[in-house]
């Protein structure tokens, strides 16, 4: 139930800045890491009745740098706005030659003439792994997922030709093994795929944050970055196939 009405209205000052969704992704596709950048804006700028084509908050001329912080690799990677990917993945910044390394810490710096510099860091989680080969008995797929302390959230998918099932859990236990069970309607000879996504602390917080607006309820701003808004994190992806 809603609490008592506030006696005063507290005005929260608006701080102009960059709003970023940045993901370092370690999988089998080099260059899959990306950044999507907008400027933060007041809700009054939005036309709630009709889309205004002149309202374009996307930032395409920022300087995006990701630097390795390992003593053996302090390379600075430059992510550039890729116009060829606009129609496919949106207006994103990419670096086709960049592949993050598991266990490595990376520092992000985004600079723009009109806004404060935005910074953050992430540590890429270990590659998700299973303890032994998955076991398929009747309509049940079973395996044990190896969990690690640097992975704060897992998404586990069982994918067939006609369906996709997701199991999400927060990793409170750190290092260990977690039994995973899926019930599937597939039959003998069908090919199944298991995709496992392991997220760092930043993306775990972002993906599990409350985004539903509730009247008369205070919702804390969800951001992991300094000098702006949004999230910068990393995910490690493992994919495997099995035949029933």
ZINORDA-V355583 format. One record per residue. N is the residue number from 0. RES is the residue in one letter. NEAR is the number of other C-alpha atoms within 8 Angstrom. Layout:
BEGIN
{{N RES NEAR} {N RES NEAR}}
END
This chain:
BEGIN
{{0 X 2} {1 X 5} {2 X 5} {3 X 4} {4 X 5} {5 X 5} {6 X 4} {7 X 4} {8 X 5} {9 X 4} {10 X 4} {11 X 4} {12 X 4} {13 X 5} {14 X 4} {15 X 9} {16 X 11} {17 X 13} {18 X 11} {19 X 12} {20 X 10} {21 X 11} {22 X 11} {23 X 12} {24 X 12} {25 X 16} {26 X 9} {27 X 4} {28 X 6} {29 X 10} {30 X 11} {31 X 11} {32 X 13} {33 X 13} {34 X 11} {35 X 11} {36 X 12} {37 X 10} {38 X 11} {39 X 10} {40 X 7} {41 X 7} {42 X 5} {43 X 5} {44 X 7} {45 X 8} {46 X 8} {47 X 5} {48 X 4} {49 X 5} {50 X 6} {51 X 7} {52 X 5} {53 X 4} {54 X 7} {55 X 5} {56 X 8} {57 X 8} {58 X 8} {59 X 7} {60 X 6} {61 X 8} {62 X 11} {63 X 12} {64 X 11} {65 X 12} {66 X 11} {67 X 12} {68 X 10} {69 X 8} {70 X 5} {71 X 4} {72 X 7} {73 X 9} {74 X 6} {75 X 8} {76 X 9} {77 X 9} {78 X 12} {79 X 9} {80 X 10} {81 X 10} {82 X 6} {83 X 5} {84 X 10} {85 X 10} {86 X 7} {87 X 5} {88 X 7} {89 X 8} {90 X 13} {91 X 13} {92 X 12} {93 X 13} {94 X 12} {95 X 7} {96 X 6} {97 X 9} {98 X 9} {99 X 9} {100 X 7} {101 X 11} {102 X 8} {103 X 11} {104 X 11} {105 X 11} {106 X 12} {107 X 13} {108 X 12} {109 X 11} {110 X 11} {111 X 10} {112 X 5} {113 X 4} {114 X 9} {115 X 11} {116 X 10} {117 X 13} {118 X 11} {119 X 11} {120 X 10} {121 X 12} {122 X 13} {123 X 17} {124 X 14} {125 X 11} {126 X 9} {127 X 13} {128 X 8} {129 X 9} {130 X 9} {131 X 6} {132 X 6} {133 X 9} {134 X 7} {135 X 9} {136 X 6} {137 X 4} {138 X 10} {139 X 10} {140 X 12} {141 X 11} {142 X 13} {143 X 12} {144 X 12} {145 X 12} {146 X 13} {147 X 9} {148 X 9} {149 X 11} {150 X 15} {151 X 14} {152 X 13} {153 X 13} {154 X 11} {155 X 11} {156 X 12} {157 X 12} {158 X 12} {159 X 11} {160 X 6} {161 X 5} {162 X 6} {163 X 8} {164 X 8} {165 X 8} {166 X 7} {167 X 8} {168 X 7} {169 X 8} {170 X 11} {171 X 5} {172 X 6} {173 X 11} {174 X 8} {175 X 8} {176 X 9} {177 X 8} {178 X 8} {179 X 8} {180 X 8} {181 X 9} {182 X 7} {183 X 7} {184 X 5} {185 X 7} {186 X 7} {187 X 6} {188 X 6} {189 X 9} {190 X 10} {191 X 12} {192 X 12} {193 X 11} {194 X 12} {195 X 12} {196 X 12} {197 X 16} {198 X 16} {199 X 17} {200 X 11} {201 X 13} {202 X 13} {203 X 12} {204 X 8} {205 X 10} {206 X 6} {207 X 6} {208 X 7} {209 X 5} {210 X 4} {211 X 4} {212 X 6} {213 X 5} {214 X 4} {215 X 7} {216 X 7} {217 X 4} {218 X 6} {219 X 4} {220 X 4} {221 X 7} {222 X 8} {223 X 10} {224 X 12} {225 X 8} {226 X 9} {227 X 12} {228 X 13} {229 X 11} {230 X 13} {231 X 16} {232 X 16} {233 X 16} {234 X 15} {235 X 16} {236 X 13} {237 X 11} {238 X 8} {239 X 7} {240 X 8} {241 X 8} {242 X 8} {243 X 9}}
END
